[in-house]
Every structure is written in structure tokens, then in C-alpha cells.
Amino acid sequence: MWNYFCGIKSPILLERWCGQMNENRPCKKELLEWINIVSFAVDDVKLFLDTHPNCTEALEFFDEFKKQRVQALKEYAKYYGPLTLDTATTQMDYWKWINDPWPWQEGGC
């Protein structure tokens, strides 16, 4: 099963997506794509853990990518506004997303 996610664990991919976030403003489209990748990986391994709760490799994978997802969501909120309610920093941020173009309105879909 974990061979399925080998590309995600690649240091080159992680550097490409995560290394840029701390140095300068990340590309909105690439950051959103990374959020989709790690979100899918986290959701998929959650399903696996439902039937294999004692698999330490799966638990480690889940913890690692959950942290990366949280960090990516925070970075996205910092530069482009919150994607989820838990990344909104103030009450005004809760509805900020309504003022921006939706992802499919920018030609990303």
C-alpha cells in the first residue's frame, strides 16, 4: 500500500512544495495542488487505519502528512485567505473567502 505514496515521500517533491513556503510567497495554484495531494493522502490513510489501527508505518505517515496539511493550510490562509474555518484568524476572516474568486473561476479546474 505505501508504494502508492512513494512519490509524495520523495525529498525532491517535498522540497518543491514545502521548501518554497518559508522563503517567499508560494504560487497559489501550486500550494492549492499540494493541499489537495496531502489531503487525499491523509484521507486515504485514515480509511486504511480504520481496518489496520496498529500499523505503525501508517500511523507515522498519517502524523507526518497531517502536519504538512495543517502547515500548507496556514500558509495558504496567510497569503490568500482561509480555505477552512479553522484557518481563519479573526471573525472577519470567516467570510473573506466569499469576496475572492473561487478556484474554478480562475481556470484552475
C-alpha positions in Angstrom: 0.0 0.0 0.0 2.7 2.5 0.9 4.3 2.2 -2.5 1.3 4.1 -3.7 2.5 7.1 -1.9 6.2 6.8 -2.7 6.2 9.9 -4.9 4.8 12.0 -2.0 7.6 10.9 0.3 10.2 12.0 -2.3 12.6 14.6 -0.8 12.6 16.4 -4.2 8.8 16.7 -4.2 8.7 17.8 -0.6 11.4 20.4 -1.3 9.5 21.6 -4.3 6.3 22.1 -2.4 7.3 22.7 1.2 10.7 24.3 0.8 9.3 27.3 -1.1 6.7 28.2 1.5 9.2 29.6 4.1 11.3 31.6 1.6 8.8 33.6 -0.3 5.2 33.8 -1.4 4.2 30.4 -2.7 2.3 30.1 -6.0 -1.4 30.0 -5.2 -2.2 27.2 -7.7 0.8 25.0 -6.7 0.0 25.5 -3.0 -3.6 24.5 -3.5 -2.4 21.5 -5.5 -0.2 20.5 -2.6 -3.1 20.9 -0.2 -5.1 18.6 -2.4 -2.3 16.0 -2.5 -1.7 15.8 1.2 -5.4 16.0 2.0 -6.1 13.0 -0.2 -3.2 11.1 1.3 -4.4 11.9 4.9 -8.0 10.8 4.0 -6.8 7.7 2.3 -4.6 6.5 5.1 -7.4 7.3 7.6 -9.5 4.7 5.8 -6.6 2.2 5.9 -6.2 2.9 9.7 -9.9 2.1 10.3 -9.0 -1.6 9.4 -5.3 -1.6 10.5 -5.2 0.6 13.6 -1.9 -1.0 14.9 0.1 -0.3 11.7 2.9 1.9 12.9 4.0 2.8 9.4 0.5 4.0 8.6 0.3 6.0 11.9 3.7 7.7 11.2 2.6 8.5 7.6 -0.7 9.9 8.9 1.0 12.1 11.5 3.6 13.4 9.1 1.1 14.3 6.3 -1.4 15.7 8.8 1.2 18.2 10.0 2.1 19.1 6.4 -1.6 19.6 5.5 -2.0 21.9 8.6 1.1 23.9 7.6 0.0 24.2 4.0 -3.5 25.4 5.0 -1.9 28.0 7.3 0.4 29.2 4.6 -2.5 29.4 2.1 -4.5 31.4 4.7 -1.6 33.7 5.3 -1.3 34.8 1.7 -4.6 34.1 0.1 -7.2 33.8 2.8 -8.6 30.9 4.8 -9.8 27.7 3.0 -11.3 26.3 6.2 -12.9 27.9 9.2 -10.1 26.6 11.5 -7.5 28.6 9.5 -9.4 31.9 9.9 -7.6 34.2 12.3 -10.4 36.6 13.1 -14.2 36.8 12.8 -13.8 38.9 9.7 -11.7 36.2 8.0 -14.6 33.7 8.4 -16.4 35.1 5.4 -13.4 36.6 3.5 -13.5 33.7 1.0 -16.8 34.9 -0.4 -15.0 38.0 -1.8 -12.3 36.2 -3.7 -12.7 34.2 -6.9 -13.5 30.6 -6.3 -10.8 28.1 -7.5 -12.9 27.1 -10.6 -13.4 30.7 -11.6 -9.6 31.2 -12.1 -9.2 28.5 -14.7 -7.7 26.0 -12.2 -10.3 23.3 -12.9 
